Protein backbone atom coordinates (compact mmCIF):
# COMPACT_ATOMS: atom_id res chain seq x y z
CA UNK A 1 0.00 0.00 0.00
CA UNK A 2 1.39 3.39 -1.02
CA UNK A 3 1.72 6.04 1.70
CA UNK A 4 0.06 9.35 0.77
CA UNK A 5 2.42 12.28 0.27
CA UNK A 6 2.34 15.34 2.49
CA UNK A 7 0.64 17.28 -0.32
CA UNK A 8 -2.06 14.63 -0.68
CA UNK A 9 -2.69 14.67 3.08
CA UNK A 10 -2.82 18.48 3.16
CA UNK A 11 -5.12 18.62 0.13
CA UNK A 12 -7.51 16.11 1.67
CA UNK A 13 -7.52 17.96 4.99
CA UNK A 14 -8.08 21.31 3.28
CA UNK A 15 -10.84 19.86 1.09
CA UNK A 16 -12.59 18.26 4.08
CA UNK A 17 -12.33 21.48 6.09
CA UNK A 18 -13.74 23.57 3.23
CA UNK A 19 -16.55 21.08 2.67
CA UNK A 20 -17.50 21.36 6.36
CA UNK A 21 -17.49 25.15 6.12
CA UNK A 22 -19.46 25.07 2.87
CA UNK A 23 -21.95 22.53 4.24
CA UNK A 24 -22.47 24.32 7.54
CA UNK A 25 -22.85 27.72 5.88
CA UNK A 26 -24.93 26.82 2.85
CA UNK A 27 -26.36 23.41 3.65
CA UNK A 28 -25.71 20.44 1.38
CA UNK A 29 -27.37 22.16 -1.60
CA UNK A 30 -24.25 23.97 -2.85
CA UNK A 31 -21.60 21.57 -4.16
CA UNK A 32 -18.11 22.89 -4.94
CA UNK A 33 -17.32 23.56 -8.60
CA UNK A 34 -14.39 21.66 -10.02
CA UNK A 35 -11.76 23.54 -12.04
CA UNK A 36 -8.97 21.23 -13.20
CA UNK A 37 -7.34 19.75 -10.12
CA UNK A 38 -8.62 22.49 -7.83
CA UNK A 39 -12.00 23.19 -6.27
CA UNK A 40 -13.59 26.61 -6.11
CA UNK A 41 -15.93 27.18 -3.19
CA UNK A 42 -16.52 30.88 -3.20
CA UNK A 43 -16.58 33.48 -5.95
CA UNK A 44 -14.75 36.70 -5.18
CA UNK A 45 -17.02 39.61 -4.45
CA UNK A 46 -16.46 43.34 -4.42
CA UNK A 47 -16.05 43.03 -0.65
CA UNK A 48 -13.09 40.67 -1.17
CA UNK A 49 -11.31 43.41 -3.12
CA UNK A 50 -11.17 45.54 0.04
CA UNK A 51 -9.26 43.05 2.20
CA UNK A 52 -5.85 41.42 2.03
CA UNK A 53 -6.26 37.66 1.38
CA UNK A 54 -3.33 36.81 3.67
CA UNK A 55 -4.39 38.67 6.83
CA UNK A 56 -8.06 39.43 5.95
CA UNK A 57 -7.74 43.06 7.10
CA UNK A 58 -8.86 46.15 5.20
CA UNK A 59 -6.51 48.25 3.12
CA UNK A 60 -5.90 51.82 4.26
CA UNK A 61 -3.43 54.66 3.76
CA UNK A 62 -1.09 53.30 6.45
CA UNK A 63 -1.19 49.75 5.07
CA UNK A 64 -1.92 50.11 1.32
CA UNK A 65 -2.84 47.54 -1.27
CA UNK A 66 -0.19 46.38 -3.76
CA UNK A 67 -1.11 44.52 -6.95
CA UNK A 68 1.10 41.78 -8.33
CA UNK A 69 1.45 41.02 -12.07
CA UNK A 70 -0.85 38.02 -11.58
CA UNK A 71 -3.53 40.62 -10.56
CA UNK A 72 -3.76 39.47 -6.94
CA UNK A 73 -3.50 42.14 -4.27
CA UNK A 74 -2.00 42.17 -0.78
CA UNK A 75 -0.81 44.52 1.94
CA UNK A 76 2.75 45.52 1.11
CA UNK A 77 3.97 44.24 4.51
CA UNK A 78 2.09 40.94 4.15
CA UNK A 79 3.52 40.18 0.73
CA UNK A 80 7.07 41.14 1.74
CA UNK A 81 6.82 38.73 4.67
CA UNK A 82 5.41 36.04 2.36
CA UNK A 83 8.20 36.59 -0.18
CA UNK A 84 10.80 35.79 2.50
CA UNK A 85 9.42 32.25 2.45
CA UNK A 86 8.26 31.76 -1.13
CA UNK A 87 8.46 33.31 -4.60
CA UNK A 88 5.01 31.96 -5.51
CA UNK A 89 1.78 33.93 -5.15
CA UNK A 90 -0.19 32.60 -2.15
CA UNK A 91 -3.40 32.74 -4.21
CA UNK A 92 -2.48 31.31 -7.64
CA UNK A 93 1.05 29.93 -7.23
CA UNK A 94 2.59 31.97 -10.08
CA UNK A 95 6.02 33.53 -9.60
CA UNK A 96 5.42 36.91 -8.00
CA UNK A 97 6.46 40.18 -9.56
CA UNK A 98 5.18 43.62 -8.71
CA UNK A 99 2.95 45.34 -11.26
CA UNK A 100 4.51 48.79 -11.41
CA UNK A 101 1.66 50.21 -13.52
CA UNK A 102 -0.86 50.20 -10.65
N, C-alpha and C positions, 0 to 999 in steps of 0.2 A: 504494500500500500504506500502510495506516494504522500509525503508530508507536505501540507500546503505551505507556500512561501509566505513571508511576512506581508507582502503586498496583498496576496489573496486573503489572508486573515483580516487585514485592515479594511479591505474593500467590503468583505462580508459584514464586518462589524459596523462600518459606516452605513452600508445599505440597510441593515437591520435597524439601526438607530433612526435613520431617516424614515423608514417605513413606519416605525412606531410613532414618530412625530406626525407624519402625514396622516396616519390612521386616526390618531387621537384628535388631531385638529379638524380634519375634514370627513371623518368617518371612513368606511371602506369603499365609498363610492368613487373616489378619485385615485385611479392607479397612476403610478409614475409613467412618464413617457420615455421610451428608449431612444437614444441617439447614439448609434455606433456601440461602443463598449461602455458608455456612460449613461447614467440615468439623470433626467432633469425633473426635479420635484416642484420647483417654483419658478415662475417667470419673473424677471426683474420688473419692478414698477418704478414710477417716477420717484417714489419715496426712497428706493434703494440707491438712487443717484445722489442722495444727500448724505449718505453715511459711508464710512470707510469699511470695506468688506473684511478687513483684518481685525479691527478693534470694535466695529459697529457703532462708532461715535460720529456725531455730526462734523462736517467741515466748517471752519470759521476762519477769520482773518489771522488768528494766532496759530492755527494748525490747518493750513490750506490743503486743497485737493491738488494732486499731481496726476496727470494722465500719461500712461505708458503708450508705446507705439502699438500695442495690442488692443488699445482703447479701454483698458481697465484703469480704474482710478483708485488712489490710496492717499492717506495722509503722507506727507513727505517723510516724517519721522518713522512711520510704520514701515514704509517700503525700504528705507535705508537699513532699518534693523533686519528686515527680511532678507535683503541682499547680502548681508554678512553671512547668511547661512546658505543661500541658494541664488542662482542666476535665473531661475525659472519663475514666471508669474504664478502667484499662489492661486489664481482663478483658472487660467487656461493652460499653464505649463510651458508657454512659449518663452524663449530667451527674452529677458527684460531689457528694454532700452527706453530712455525718456523721449517723449514726443515734444520736441522743442517748439512746435508751432502752436501749442495750446497754452 
